[in-house]
Amino acid sequence: MIRVKLSLRSGLKKIIKQNDINLILSEDSDFNDLAVKLCEEYGADVKKVLFSEKYGFIWLCIRNRRKVLPDEILEDGDNVILLPPLAGG
């Protein structure tokens, strides 16, 4: 098992009502697994924010102050942030 610290931003922060949470994940977990764990622990509102019906999980993943791909394996003690997709025009 690994422990990661997730700093909450945007819609997630409004739903979960905390600045940071600690999550315990299984070894070899990636950001996709982290997102699923959040949905399991915090419910349908989190799932609506994290997952697009058309594209799935599309949030920007930050691991230890560095942008990474969602399939990057997390390690014990990582500090992570999920940033929502941006749109504009």
Gaussian input, Z-matrix of N, CA and C with variables (Angstrom, degrees):
# hf/3-21g

backbone

0 1
 N
 C     1     B1
 C     2     B2     1     A1
 N     3     B3     2     A2     1     D1
 C     4     B4     3     A3     2     D2
 C     5     B5     4     A4     3     D3
 N     6     B6     5     A5     4     D4
 C     7     B7     6     A6     5     D5
 C     8     B8     7     A7     6     D6
 N     9     B9     8     A8     7     D7
 C    10    B10     9     A9     8     D8
 C    11    B11    10    A10     9     D9
 N    12    B12    11    A11    10    D10
 C    13    B13    12    A12    11    D11
 C    14    B14    13    A13    12    D12
 N    15    B15    14    A14    13    D13
 C    16    B16    15    A15    14    D14
 C    17    B17    16    A16    15    D15
 N    18    B18    17    A17    16    D16
 C    19    B19    18    A18    17    D17
 C    20    B20    19    A19    18    D18
 N    21    B21    20    A20    19    D19
 C    22    B22    21    A21    20    D20
 C    23    B23    22    A22    21    D21
 N    24    B24    23    A23    22    D22
 C    25    B25    24    A24    23    D23
 C    26    B26    25    A25    24    D24
 N    27    B27    26    A26    25    D25
 C    28    B28    27    A27    26    D26
 C    29    B29    28    A28    27    D27
 N    30    B30    29    A29    28    D28
 C    31    B31    30    A30    29    D29
 C    32    B32    31    A31    30    D30
 N    33    B33    32    A32    31    D31
 C    34    B34    33    A33    32    D32
 C    35    B35    34    A34    33    D33
 N    36    B36    35    A35    34    D34
 C    37    B37    36    A36    35    D35
 C    38    B38    37    A37    36    D36
 N    39    B39    38    A38    37    D37
 C    40    B40    39    A39    38    D38
 C    41    B41    40    A40    39    D39
 N    42    B42    41    A41    40    D40
 C    43    B43    42    A42    41    D41
 C    44    B44    43    A43    42    D42
 N    45    B45    44    A44    43    D43
 C    46    B46    45    A45    44    D44
 C    47    B47    46    A46    45    D45
 N    48    B48    47    A47    46    D46
 C    49    B49    48    A48    47    D47
 C    50    B50    49    A49    48    D48
 N    51    B51    50    A50    49    D49
 C    52    B52    51    A51    50    D50
 C    53    B53    52    A52    51    D51
 N    54    B54    53    A53    52    D52
 C    55    B55    54    A54    53    D53
 C    56    B56    55    A55    54    D54
 N    57    B57    56    A56    55    D55
 C    58    B58    57    A57    56    D56
 C    59    B59    58    A58    57    D57
 N    60    B60    59    A59    58    D58
 C    61    B61    60    A60    59    D59
 C    62    B62    61    A61    60    D60
 N    63    B63    62    A62    61    D61
 C    64    B64    63    A63    62    D62
 C    65    B65    64    A64    63    D63
 N    66    B66    65    A65    64    D64
 C    67    B67    66    A66    65    D65
 C    68    B68    67    A67    66    D66
 N    69    B69    68    A68    67    D67
 C    70    B70    69    A69    68    D68
 C    71    B71    70    A70    69    D69
 N    72    B72    71    A71    70    D70
 C    73    B73    72    A72    71    D71
 C    74    B74    73    A73    72    D72
 N    75    B75    74    A74    73    D73
 C    76    B76    75    A75    74    D74
 C    77    B77    76    A76    75    D75
 N    78    B78    77    A77    76    D76
 C    79    B79    78    A78    77    D77
 C    80    B80    79    A79    78    D78
 N    81    B81    80    A80    79    D79
 C    82    B82    81    A81    80    D80
 C    83    B83    82    A82    81    D81
 N    84    B84    83    A83    82    D82
 C    85    B85    84    A84    83    D83
 C    86    B86    85    A85    84    D84
 N    87    B87    86    A86    85    D85
 C    88    B88    87    A87    86    D86
 C    89    B89    88    A88    87    D87
 N    90    B90    89    A89    88    D88
 C    91    B91    90    A90    89    D89
 C    92    B92    91    A91    90    D90
 N    93    B93    92    A92    91    D91
 C    94    B94    93    A93    92    D92
 C    95    B95    94    A94    93    D93
 N    96    B96    95    A95    94    D94
 C    97    B97    96    A96    95    D95
 C    98    B98    97    A97    96    D96
 N    99    B99    98    A98    97    D97
 C   100   B100    99    A99    98    D98
 C   101   B101   100   A100    99    D99
 N   102   B102   101   A101   100   D100
 C   103   B103   102   A102   101   D101
 C   104   B104   103   A103   102   D102
 N   105   B105   104   A104   103   D103
 C   106   B106   105   A105   104   D104
 C   107   B107   106   A106   105   D105
 N   108   B108   107   A107   106   D106
 C   109   B109   108   A108   107   D107
 C   110   B110   109   A109   108   D108
 N   111   B111   110   A110   109   D109
 C   112   B112   111   A111   110   D110
 C   113   B113   112   A112   111   D111
 N   114   B114   113   A113   112   D112
 C   115   B115   114   A114   113   D113
 C   116   B116   115   A115   114   D114
 N   117   B117   116   A116   115   D115
 C   118   B118   117   A117   116   D116
 C   119   B119   118   A118   117   D117
 N   120   B120   119   A119   118   D118
 C   121   B121   120   A120   119   D119
 C   122   B122   121   A121   120   D120
 N   123   B123   122   A122   121   D121
 C   124   B124   123   A123   122   D122
 C   125   B125   124   A124   123   D123
 N   126   B126   125   A125   124   D124
 C   127   B127   126   A126   125   D125
 C   128   B128   127   A127   126   D126
 N   129   B129   128   A128   127   D127
 C   130   B130   129   A129   128   D128
 C   131   B131   130   A130   129   D129
 N   132   B132   131   A131   130   D130
 C   133   B133   132   A132   131   D131
 C   134   B134   133   A133   132   D132
 N   135   B135   134   A134   133   D133
 C   136   B136   135   A135   134   D134
 C   137   B137   136   A136   135   D135
 N   138   B138   137   A137   136   D136
 C   139   B139   138   A138   137   D137
 C   140   B140   139   A139   138   D138
 N   141   B141   140   A140   139   D139
 C   142   B142   141   A141   140   D140
 C   143   B143   142   A142   141   D141
 N   144   B144   143   A143   142   D142
 C   145   B145   144   A144   143   D143
 C   146   B146   145   A145   144   D144
 N   147   B147   146   A146   145   D145
 C   148   B148   147   A147   146   D146
 C   149   B149   148   A148   147   D147
 N   150   B150   149   A149   148   D148
 C   151   B151   150   A150   149   D149
 C   152   B152   151   A151   150   D150
 N   153   B153   152   A152   151   D151
 C   154   B154   153   A153   152   D152
 C   155   B155   154   A154   153   D153
 N   156   B156   155   A155   154   D154
 C   157   B157   156   A156   155   D155
 C   158   B158   157   A157   156   D156
 N   159   B159   158   A158   157   D157
 C   160   B160   159   A159   158   D158
 C   161   B161   160   A160   159   D159
 N   162   B162   161   A161   160   D160
 C   163   B163   162   A162   161   D161
 C   164   B164   163   A163   162   D162
 N   165   B165   164   A164   163   D163
 C   166   B166   165   A165   164   D164
 C   167   B167   166   A166   165   D165
 N   168   B168   167   A167   166   D166
 C   169   B169   168   A168   167   D167
 C   170   B170   169   A169   168   D168
 N   171   B171   170   A170   169   D169
 C   172   B172   171   A171   170   D170
 C   173   B173   172   A172   171   D171
 N   174   B174   173   A173   172   D172
 C   175   B175   174   A174   173   D173
 C   176   B176   175   A175   174   D174
 N   177   B177   176   A176   175   D175
 C   178   B178   177   A177   176   D176
 C   179   B179   178   A178   177   D177
 N   180   B180   179   A179   178   D178
 C   181   B181   180   A180   179   D179
 C   182   B182   181   A181   180   D180
 N   183   B183   182   A182   181   D181
 C   184   B184   183   A183   182   D182
 C   185   B185   184   A184   183   D183
 N   186   B186   185   A185   184   D184
 C   187   B187   186   A186   185   D185
 C   188   B188   187   A187   186   D186
 N   189   B189   188   A188   187   D187
 C   190   B190   189   A189   188   D188
 C   191   B191   190   A190   189   D189
 N   192   B192   191   A191   190   D190
 C   193   B193   192   A192   191   D191
 C   194   B194   193   A193   192   D192
 N   195   B195   194   A194   193   D193
 C   196   B196   195   A195   194   D194
 C   197   B197   196   A196   195   D195
 N   198   B198   197   A197   196   D196
 C   199   B199   198   A198   197   D197
 C   200   B200   199   A199   198   D198
 N   201   B201   200   A200   199   D199
 C   202   B202   201   A201   200   D200
 C   203   B203   202   A202   201   D201
 N   204   B204   203   A203   202   D202
 C   205   B205   204   A204   203   D203
 C   206   B206   205   A205   204   D204
 N   207   B207   206   A206   205   D205
 C   208   B208   207   A207   206   D206
 C   209   B209   208   A208   207   D207
 N   210   B210   209   A209   208   D208
 C   211   B211   210   A210   209   D209
 C   212   B212   211   A211   210   D210
 N   213   B213   212   A212   211   D211
 C   214   B214   213   A213   212   D212
 C   215   B215   214   A214   213   D213
 N   216   B216   215   A215   214   D214
 C   217   B217   216   A216   215   D215
 C   218   B218   217   A217   216   D216
 N   219   B219   218   A218   217   D217
 C   220   B220   219   A219   218   D218
 C   221   B221   220   A220   219   D219
 N   222   B222   221   A221   220   D220
 C   223   B223   222   A222   221   D221
 C   224   B224   223   A223   222   D222
 N   225   B225   224   A224   223   D223
 C   226   B226   225   A225   224   D224
 C   227   B227   226   A226   225   D225
 N   228   B228   227   A227   226   D226
 C   229   B229   228   A228   227   D227
 C   230   B230   229   A229   228   D228
 N   231   B231   230   A230   229   D229
 C   232   B232   231   A231   230   D230
 C   233   B233   232   A232   231   D231
 N   234   B234   233   A233   232   D232
 C   235   B235   234   A234   233   D233
 C   236   B236   235   A235   234   D234
 N   237   B237   236   A236   235   D235
 C   238   B238   237   A237   236   D236
 C   239   B239   238   A238   237   D237
 N   240   B240   239   A239   238   D238
 C   241   B241   240   A240   239   D239
 C   242   B242   241   A241   240   D240
 N   243   B243   242   A242   241   D241
 C   244   B244   243   A243   242   D242
 C   245   B245   244   A244   243   D243
 N   246   B246   245   A245   244   D244
 C   247   B247   246   A246   245   D245
 C   248   B248   247   A247   246   D246
 N   249   B249   248   A248   247   D247
 C   250   B250   249   A249   248   D248
 C   251   B251   250   A250   249   D249
 N   252   B252   251   A251   250   D250
 C   253   B253   252   A252   251   D251
 C   254   B254   253   A253   252   D252
 N   255   B255   254   A254   253   D253
 C   256   B256   255   A255   254   D254
 C   257   B257   256   A256   255   D255
 N   258   B258   257   A257   256   D256
 C   259   B259   258   A258   257   D257
 C   260   B260   259   A259   258   D258
 N   261   B261   260   A260   259   D259
 C   262   B262   261   A261   260   D260
 C   263   B263   262   A262   261   D261
 N   264   B264   263   A263   262   D262
 C   265   B265   264   A264   263   D263
 C   266   B266   265   A265   264   D264

   B1=1.4479
   B2=1.5291
   B3=1.3305
   B4=1.4594
   B5=1.5217
   B6=1.3156
   B7=1.4658
   B8=1.5261
   B9=1.3327
   B10=1.4642
   B11=1.5231
   B12=1.3274
   B13=1.4656
   B14=1.5205
   B15=1.3284
   B16=1.4589
   B17=1.5201
   B18=1.3234
   B19=1.4577
   B20=1.5257
   B21=1.3153
   B22=1.4666
   B23=1.5149
   B24=1.3073
   B25=1.4573
   B26=1.5202
   B27=1.3095
   B28=1.4622
   B29=1.5314
   B30=1.3189
   B31=1.4568
   B32=1.5119
   B33=1.3299
   B34=1.4626
   B35=1.5244
   B36=1.3047
   B37=1.4680
   B38=1.5314
   B39=1.3161
   B40=1.4694
   B41=1.5276
   B42=1.3162
   B43=1.4586
   B44=1.5290
   B45=1.3305
   B46=1.4644
   B47=1.5325
   B48=1.3396
   B49=1.4668
   B50=1.5319
   B51=1.3272
   B52=1.4555
   B53=1.5260
   B54=1.3165
   B55=1.4622
   B56=1.5219
   B57=1.3223
   B58=1.4618
   B59=1.5201
   B60=1.3269
   B61=1.4636
   B62=1.5212
   B63=1.3196
   B64=1.4564
   B65=1.5141
   B66=1.3134
   B67=1.4626
   B68=1.5214
   B69=1.3085
   B70=1.4523
   B71=1.5208
   B72=1.3269
   B73=1.4607
   B74=1.5150
   B75=1.3098
   B76=1.4604
   B77=1.5314
   B78=1.3191
   B79=1.4650
   B80=1.5290
   B81=1.3070
   B82=1.4711
   B83=1.5283
   B84=1.3285
   B85=1.4684
   B86=1.5242
   B87=1.3286
   B88=1.4584
   B89=1.5315
   B90=1.3251
   B91=1.4629
   B92=1.5302
   B93=1.3122
   B94=1.4696
   B95=1.5239
   B96=1.3418
   B97=1.4648
   B98=1.5285
   B99=1.3240
   B100=1.4585
   B101=1.5314
   B102=1.3225
   B103=1.4627
   B104=1.5274
   B105=1.3250
   B106=1.4649
   B107=1.5305
   B108=1.3300
   B109=1.4684
   B110=1.5317
   B111=1.3345
   B112=1.4625
   B113=1.5249
   B114=1.3206
   B115=1.4692
   B116=1.5328
   B117=1.3182
   B118=1.4617
   B119=1.5313
   B120=1.3246
   B121=1.4619
   B122=1.5279
   B123=1.3447
   B124=1.4596
   B125=1.5280
   B126=1.3270
   B127=1.4499
   B128=1.5176
   B129=1.3208
   B130=1.4594
   B131=1.5262
   B132=1.3269
   B133=1.4703
   B134=1.5278
   B135=1.3208
   B136=1.4685
   B137=1.5245
   B138=1.3111
   B139=1.4670
   B140=1.5241
   B141=1.3396
   B142=1.4693
   B143=1.5285
   B144=1.3238
   B145=1.4649
   B146=1.5305
   B147=1.3214
   B148=1.4709
   B149=1.5245
   B150=1.3261
   B151=1.4599
   B152=1.5247
   B153=1.3192
   B154=1.4499
   B155=1.5327
   B156=1.3277
   B157=1.4679
   B158=1.5181
   B159=1.3199
   B160=1.4576
   B161=1.5295
   B162=1.3462
   B163=1.4639
   B164=1.5227
   B165=1.3073
   B166=1.4612
   B167=1.5250
   B168=1.3124
   B169=1.4661
   B170=1.5319
   B171=1.3402
   B172=1.4676
   B173=1.5320
   B174=1.3134
   B175=1.4654
   B176=1.5288
   B177=1.3188
   B178=1.4591
   B179=1.5210
   B180=1.3172
   B181=1.4583
   B182=1.5292
   B183=1.3226
   B184=1.4603
   B185=1.5279
   B186=1.3208
   B187=1.4685
   B188=1.5165
   B189=1.3203
   B190=1.4652
   B191=1.5290
   B192=1.3630
   B193=1.4613
   B194=1.5330
   B195=1.3353
   B196=1.4554
   B197=1.5204
   B198=1.3377
   B199=1.4653
   B200=1.5255
   B201=1.3335
   B202=1.4651
   B203=1.5252
   B204=1.3133
   B205=1.4612
   B206=1.5282
   B207=1.3337
   B208=1.4675
   B209=1.5268
   B210=1.3322
   B211=1.4678
   B212=1.5278
   B213=1.3333
   B214=1.4658
   B215=1.5279
   B216=1.3298
   B217=1.4609
   B218=1.5230
   B219=1.3249
   B220=1.4575
   B221=1.5257
   B222=1.3305
   B223=1.4579
   B224=1.5205
   B225=1.3100
   B226=1.4511
   B227=1.5295
   B228=1.3244
   B229=1.4588
   B230=1.5166
   B231=1.3288
   B232=1.4692
   B233=1.5237
   B234=1.3313
   B235=1.4622
   B236=1.5224
   B237=1.3285
   B238=1.4528
   B239=1.5296
   B240=1.3169
   B241=1.4694
   B242=1.5186
   B243=1.3250
   B244=1.4606
   B245=1.5175
   B246=1.3286
   B247=1.4543
   B248=1.5240
   B249=1.3350
   B250=1.4571
   B251=1.5242
   B252=1.3407
   B253=1.4493
   B254=1.5284
   B255=1.3091
   B256=1.4605
   B257=1.5048
   B258=1.3036
   B259=1.4654
   B260=1.5234
   B261=1.2594
   B262=1.4556
   B263=1.5156
   B264=1.2671
   B265=1.4546
   B266=1.4940
   A1=109.19
   A2=115.05
   A3=121.14
   A4=109.39
   A5=115.15
   A6=120.85
   A7=107.68
   A8=116.31
   A9=121.35
   A10=108.93
   A11=115.11
   A12=121.11
   A13=107.59
   A14=116.56
   A15=122.71
   A16=108.79
   A17=116.52
   A18=121.93
   A19=107.86
   A20=115.90
   A21=120.67
   A22=111.85
   A23=115.31
   A24=123.46
   A25=109.05
   A26=116.02
   A27=123.98
   A28=113.33
   A29=115.76
   A30=122.06
   A31=113.78
   A32=117.35
   A33=120.05
   A34=111.27
   A35=115.88
   A36=120.75
   A37=110.44
   A38=117.01
   A39=121.11
   A40=111.53
   A41=117.21
   A42=121.25
   A43=111.45
   A44=116.64
   A45=121.15
   A46=111.73
   A47=116.67
   A48=122.94
   A49=113.46
   A50=114.91
   A51=121.72
   A52=107.86
   A53=116.41
   A54=120.70
   A55=111.85
   A56=115.94
   A57=122.37
   A58=108.91
   A59=115.27
   A60=120.34
   A61=108.60
   A62=115.33
   A63=121.39
   A64=108.02
   A65=116.08
   A66=121.51
   A67=109.42
   A68=115.32
   A69=121.21
   A70=107.25
   A71=115.56
   A72=122.36
   A73=109.42
   A74=116.67
   A75=120.22
   A76=109.90
   A77=115.11
   A78=120.76
   A79=108.75
   A80=116.55
   A81=122.96
   A82=113.33
   A83=117.85
   A84=120.67
   A85=109.94
   A86=115.73
   A87=121.05
   A88=108.71
   A89=117.48
   A90=120.92
   A91=112.08
   A92=117.29
   A93=119.84
   A94=110.31
   A95=116.09
   A96=120.68
   A97=110.84
   A98=116.35
   A99=121.11
   A100=110.31
   A101=117.23
   A102=121.60
   A103=111.01
   A104=116.93
   A105=120.83
   A106=110.18
   A107=117.14
   A108=121.68
   A109=110.81
   A110=116.95
   A111=120.22
   A112=111.28
   A113=116.53
   A114=120.82
   A115=110.76
   A116=116.64
   A117=120.74
   A118=110.95
   A119=116.82
   A120=120.51
   A121=113.77
   A122=117.58
   A123=120.06
   A124=114.53
   A125=118.29
   A126=120.69
   A127=119.00
   A128=112.99
   A129=122.93
   A130=113.36
   A131=117.82
   A132=119.43
   A133=111.01
   A134=116.36
   A135=120.14
   A136=109.90
   A137=116.77
   A138=120.27
   A139=111.33
   A140=116.91
   A141=120.63
   A142=111.27
   A143=116.38
   A144=120.71
   A145=111.20
   A146=117.51
   A147=121.24
   A148=115.11
   A149=117.14
   A150=119.80
   A151=112.26
   A152=115.42
   A153=122.55
   A154=108.06
   A155=116.82
   A156=119.36
   A157=111.16
   A158=116.21
   A159=120.50
   A160=112.68
   A161=117.33
   A162=120.23
   A163=115.26
   A164=119.04
   A165=121.30
   A166=111.04
   A167=116.58
   A168=122.77
   A169=108.88
   A170=116.82
   A171=119.40
   A172=112.84
   A173=117.94
   A174=120.42
   A175=111.12
   A176=115.93
   A177=122.48
   A178=107.79
   A179=116.75
   A180=122.42
   A181=110.28
   A182=115.74
   A183=122.24
   A184=107.54
   A185=115.64
   A186=121.52
   A187=107.88
   A188=116.37
   A189=121.71
   A190=111.65
   A191=114.25
   A192=124.15
   A193=113.98
   A194=116.55
   A195=121.27
   A196=109.86
   A197=116.73
   A198=121.44
   A199=109.25
   A200=115.67
   A201=120.88
   A202=109.39
   A203=116.09
   A204=121.96
   A205=110.11
   A206=118.21
   A207=121.12
   A208=114.28
   A209=117.52
   A210=119.01
   A211=113.06
   A212=117.72
   A213=120.02
   A214=109.28
   A215=114.90
   A216=121.22
   A217=109.98
   A218=115.28
   A219=121.82
   A220=109.99
   A221=115.26
   A222=120.92
   A223=110.27
   A224=115.67
   A225=121.35
   A226=110.26
   A227=116.10
   A228=121.53
   A229=115.07
   A230=118.06
   A231=120.13
   A232=110.97
   A233=114.95
   A234=123.10
   A235=106.35
   A236=116.78
   A237=120.21
   A238=111.69
   A239=114.29
   A240=122.59
   A241=106.79
   A242=115.93
   A243=122.38
   A244=107.14
   A245=116.45
   A246=121.51
   A247=109.16
   A248=116.97
   A249=119.91
   A250=111.77
   A251=116.10
   A252=119.66
   A253=110.22
   A254=115.72
   A255=121.14
   A256=110.04
   A257=115.98
   A258=121.06
   A259=107.90
   A260=115.25
   A261=118.40
   A262=110.27
   A263=114.31
   A264=114.84
   A265=111.36
   D1=147.16
   D2=176.42
   D3=-125.28
   D4=155.79
   D5=177.44
   D6=-118.54
   D7=129.76
   D8=175.89
   D9=-125.58
   D10=150.74
   D11=176.78
   D12=-104.28
   D13=122.22
   D14=179.38
   D15=-105.88
   D16=118.63
   D17=173.59
   D18=-87.43
   D19=123.64
   D20=-173.83
   D21=-88.84
   D22=141.37
   D23=178.33
   D24=-134.35
   D25=163.00
   D26=168.29
   D27=52.02
   D28=-134.32
   D29=-175.54
   D30=-60.61
   D31=-34.36
   D32=179.04
   D33=-63.59
   D34=-41.10
   D35=179.94
   D36=-63.41
   D37=-38.89
   D38=179.35
   D39=-66.60
   D40=-37.75
   D41=-177.95
   D42=-76.72
   D43=-47.77
   D44=-174.12
   D45=-81.73
   D46=-23.91
   D47=176.02
   D48=62.55
   D49=39.22
   D50=174.83
   D51=-143.96
   D52=157.63
   D53=176.27
   D54=-82.62
   D55=-39.65
   D56=-177.41
   D57=-140.60
   D58=148.68
   D59=172.23
   D60=-137.02
   D61=150.56
   D62=174.55
   D63=-101.76
   D64=132.02
   D65=179.72
   D66=-120.01
   D67=141.40
   D68=173.46
   D69=-105.49
   D70=123.11
   D71=-177.56
   D72=-124.13
   D73=160.38
   D74=176.15
   D75=-74.78
   D76=157.68
   D77=176.31
   D78=-54.51
   D79=150.96
   D80=179.13
   D81=66.49
   D82=21.44
   D83=175.32
   D84=-79.29
   D85=146.82
   D86=175.82
   D87=-119.64
   D88=-172.10
   D89=-178.17
   D90=-65.31
   D91=-31.51
   D92=175.99
   D93=-62.43
   D94=-43.17
   D95=177.60
   D96=-64.38
   D97=-39.40
   D98=177.46
   D99=-60.43
   D100=-43.48
   D101=179.63
   D102=-63.12
   D103=-42.47
   D104=178.08
   D105=-63.21
   D106=-42.25
   D107=178.27
   D108=-60.51
   D109=-42.51
   D110=177.10
   D111=-59.61
   D112=-42.79
   D113=179.26
   D114=-63.61
   D115=-41.08
   D116=179.50
   D117=-64.20
   D118=-40.91
   D119=-175.28
   D120=-82.66
   D121=-30.08
   D122=-172.43
   D123=-119.32
   D124=-1.37
   D125=168.00
   D126=92.22
   D127=-170.31
   D128=-171.87
   D129=-63.89
   D130=-32.93
   D131=179.70
   D132=-63.06
   D133=-39.46
   D134=177.68
   D135=-67.15
   D136=-40.90
   D137=179.11
   D138=-60.45
   D139=-40.55
   D140=178.79
   D141=-62.58
   D142=-35.97
   D143=-179.13
   D144=-76.00
   D145=-40.34
   D146=-173.12
   D147=-81.32
   D148=-32.31
   D149=-171.49
   D150=-116.96
   D151=130.42
   D152=173.84
   D153=-89.88
   D154=135.79
   D155=177.90
   D156=-59.13
   D157=-36.51
   D158=-176.12
   D159=-82.74
   D160=-38.60
   D161=-171.08
   D162=-115.16
   D163=-7.95
   D164=-178.04
   D165=79.08
   D166=-141.23
   D167=-178.04
   D168=-82.59
   D169=115.48
   D170=-173.60
   D171=-128.31
   D172=17.25
   D173=-178.73
   D174=-75.40
   D175=152.73
   D176=175.29
   D177=-76.33
   D178=131.27
   D179=-175.44
   D180=-106.95
   D181=126.90
   D182=178.20
   D183=-117.72
   D184=127.16
   D185=179.00
   D186=-126.22
   D187=116.96
   D188=179.27
   D189=51.55
   D190=47.86
   D191=175.45
   D192=68.83
   D193=22.43
   D194=-179.85
   D195=-135.01
   D196=133.59
   D197=178.28
   D198=-68.57
   D199=133.39
   D200=-179.86
   D201=-137.12
   D202=167.94
   D203=175.66
   D204=-79.68
   D205=152.09
   D206=-177.68
   D207=-60.96
   D208=-20.85
   D209=-179.06
   D210=-92.23
   D211=8.79
   D212=176.87
   D213=-72.09
   D214=133.93
   D215=-178.44
   D216=-72.52
   D217=133.03
   D218=178.31
   D219=-85.17
   D220=153.49
   D221=179.24
   D222=-123.72
   D223=157.41
   D224=179.55
   D225=-55.95
   D226=130.71
   D227=178.28
   D228=89.61
   D229=-0.59
   D230=179.05
   D231=-62.85
   D232=145.17
   D233=170.12
   D234=-105.51
   D235=122.46
   D236=-174.44
   D237=-127.62
   D238=153.85
   D239=177.28
   D240=-137.56
   D241=140.61
   D242=171.50
   D243=-111.53
   D244=124.84
   D245=178.59
   D246=-111.98
   D247=135.20
   D248=-177.38
   D249=-68.48
   D250=154.53
   D251=175.93
   D252=-65.08
   D253=146.03
   D254=179.40
   D255=-105.46
   D256=147.41
   D257=176.38
   D258=-132.47
   D259=154.67
   D260=178.91
   D261=-174.82
   D262=-174.16
   D263=179.65
   D264=178.78

